[in-house]
Amino acid sequence: MAVPSLGIFSTISRHSGGPAARIDPYMGYNFLVEIGGILGGGFTQVSGLESSVELESYSEGGVNGYVHQFPGQVSHPNLVLSHGLTALDALWDWYWLTTQGRPILLSGTIMLLNNQRLPVMWWNFRDAYPVKWVGPSLDASSDQVAIEQLELVHRGLVQTLPSQAMGAVRGGSGIAAQFGANAPNVLL
């Protein structure tokens, strides 16, 4: 009896020669952020790792059962980086230059790490500059760390080929596995 293909799960089973190997998901707390070539430690949260394709609808004359949907522009929200406030104020300085009409565009990388703290997946963003800074909430009755947030506008995300290839090596059936060396380095 033929077993139906289940995408990534059948790929793992076929390559391992036995039952599907268990692949645990990566933990969301294990990451690093690099901006402008400087590895910034202490980021407590990153949000905005998103991309979506806007759809353009086309109603074909005489076809009433459905509307054609075609891919349009790709959009991505701003990245929001949260960081424990320290005496180093490089993030504030970067933001301040933008408020003075002199934005400095920097590219960077958000790296997801495995349990051994080795990068396993990463996303590059390019030509980013800060558009919003949020200072800490101060409360004398709290023992929470003072957190600042920096919101960055950017010109897209790229999940780099090495990151895609590592996923394919681990048994993924993504773009890198399907296209091999010709996998697109697609701007998200």
C-alpha positions in Angstrom: 0.0 0.0 0.0 1.4 3.4 -1.0 1.8 6.0 1.7 0.7 9.5 0.6 3.4 12.2 0.6 3.1 14.6 3.5 5.7 17.1 2.4 8.4 17.7 5.0 7.4 14.7 7.1 7.8 12.2 4.2 11.1 13.9 3.3 12.5 13.2 6.7 11.3 9.6 6.7 12.7 8.9 3.2 16.1 10.4 4.0 16.5 8.7 7.4 15.7 5.3 6.1 13.3 4.7 8.9 10.4 6.3 10.8 10.3 10.0 10.7 12.9 11.6 13.0 11.6 14.0 15.6 12.6 17.6 14.9 11.8 19.9 17.7 11.0 23.6 16.9 13.6 26.2 17.8 13.0 28.3 20.9 12.0 31.9 20.4 14.1 33.2 23.3 17.4 32.3 21.7 18.3 35.0 19.2 20.8 37.7 18.4 20.5 41.0 16.5 23.2 42.6 14.5 22.9 46.1 13.1 25.4 47.8 10.9 28.0 45.1 11.6 27.7 45.4 15.4 26.3 42.4 17.3 23.9 44.0 19.8 23.3 41.9 22.9 20.5 42.4 25.4 17.6 42.5 23.0 14.6 41.0 24.8 12.1 41.0 22.0 11.9 41.4 18.2 8.6 41.8 16.4 7.7 42.6 12.9 9.3 39.6 11.2 6.5 39.4 8.7 5.8 39.6 5.0 2.6 39.5 3.1 1.6 39.6 -0.6 -1.3 42.0 -1.4 -3.8 40.4 -3.7 -5.3 42.0 -6.8 -8.8 40.7 -7.6 -9.9 40.3 -11.2 -13.5 39.4 -12.1 -13.7 37.5 -15.3 -16.8 38.3 -17.4 -19.2 35.4 -17.4 -17.5 33.6 -14.5 -19.6 34.0 -11.4 -18.3 31.2 -9.3 -15.0 32.8 -8.3 -12.8 35.9 -8.6 -9.2 35.5 -9.8 -6.6 36.5 -7.2 -3.2 37.6 -8.5 -0.2 38.4 -6.4 0.6 42.1 -6.1 3.0 44.1 -4.0 4.9 42.6 -1.1 4.6 44.5 2.2 6.4 44.2 5.5 5.7 46.0 8.8 8.3 47.9 10.8 10.7 45.9 13.0 10.3 46.6 16.7 13.4 45.9 18.8 13.1 45.9 22.6 16.2 46.3 24.7 17.2 46.7 28.3 18.1 50.3 28.9 21.8 50.8 29.8 24.3 53.6 29.9 25.1 52.9 26.3 22.8 55.0 24.2 23.7 54.1 20.7 20.0 53.3 19.8 18.9 56.7 21.1 21.7 58.4 19.1 20.7 56.7 15.9 17.1 57.7 16.5 18.1 61.3 17.3 19.9 61.7 14.0 16.6 60.7 12.2 14.7 63.3 14.2 17.2 65.9 13.0 16.6 65.0 9.3 19.8 63.0 9.0 18.7 59.3 9.0 21.5 56.8 8.8 20.5 53.7 6.9 21.9 50.5 8.3 21.4 46.9 7.4 21.3 44.1 9.9 20.5 40.5 10.7 18.2 38.7 13.1 19.6 35.3 14.0 17.7 32.5 15.5 19.9 30.2 17.6 19.7 26.6 18.5 20.3 25.2 22.0 24.0 25.3 21.5 23.6 29.1 20.7 24.7 28.5 17.1 22.8 30.4 14.3 20.3 28.1 12.5 18.2 30.6 10.7 18.6 34.3 10.0 16.8 37.1 8.3 18.6 40.1 6.8 16.9 43.5 6.7 18.4 46.3 4.6 18.5 50.1 4.7 16.8 50.5 8.0 16.5 53.6 10.1 14.5 54.3 13.3 11.1 56.0 13.1 9.9 55.6 16.7 11.5 55.3 20.1 9.6 54.3 23.2 11.2 54.8 26.6 10.8 52.6 29.7 7.7 52.6 31.9 8.9 53.8 35.3 7.2 52.5 38.4 8.7 52.8 41.8 6.8 49.8 43.1 8.1 47.5 40.3 11.3 45.5 40.1 11.1 45.1 36.3 14.1 45.9 34.0 13.7 49.3 32.2 13.1 48.5 28.5 13.4 50.8 25.5 11.9 50.0 22.1 13.1 51.1 18.7 10.9 50.8 15.7 12.7 50.5 12.3 11.4 51.0 8.8 13.3 48.9 6.3 13.4 47.9 2.7 12.6 44.2 3.1 13.6 41.0 4.6 15.7 38.3 3.1 16.0 34.8 4.5 19.5 34.1 3.3 20.5 31.1 1.2 22.7 29.6 4.0 19.7 29.7 6.3 17.5 28.0 3.7 20.1 25.4 2.9 20.5 24.5 6.6 16.7 23.9 6.7 17.0 21.7 3.7 19.9 19.7 5.2 17.8 19.1 8.3 15.1 17.4 6.2 13.0 20.4 5.0 11.3 20.4 1.7 11.4 24.1 1.2 12.5 26.2 -1.7 16.2 25.4 -1.2 15.4 21.6 -1.3 13.3 22.0 -4.4 15.6 24.3 -6.4 19.0 23.2 -5.1 21.8 25.6 -6.1 19.3 27.7 -8.1 17.2 28.5 -5.0 16.1 32.2 -5.2 17.5 34.6 -2.6 14.1 36.2 -2.4 13.4 39.6 -0.9 10.5 39.1 1.5 
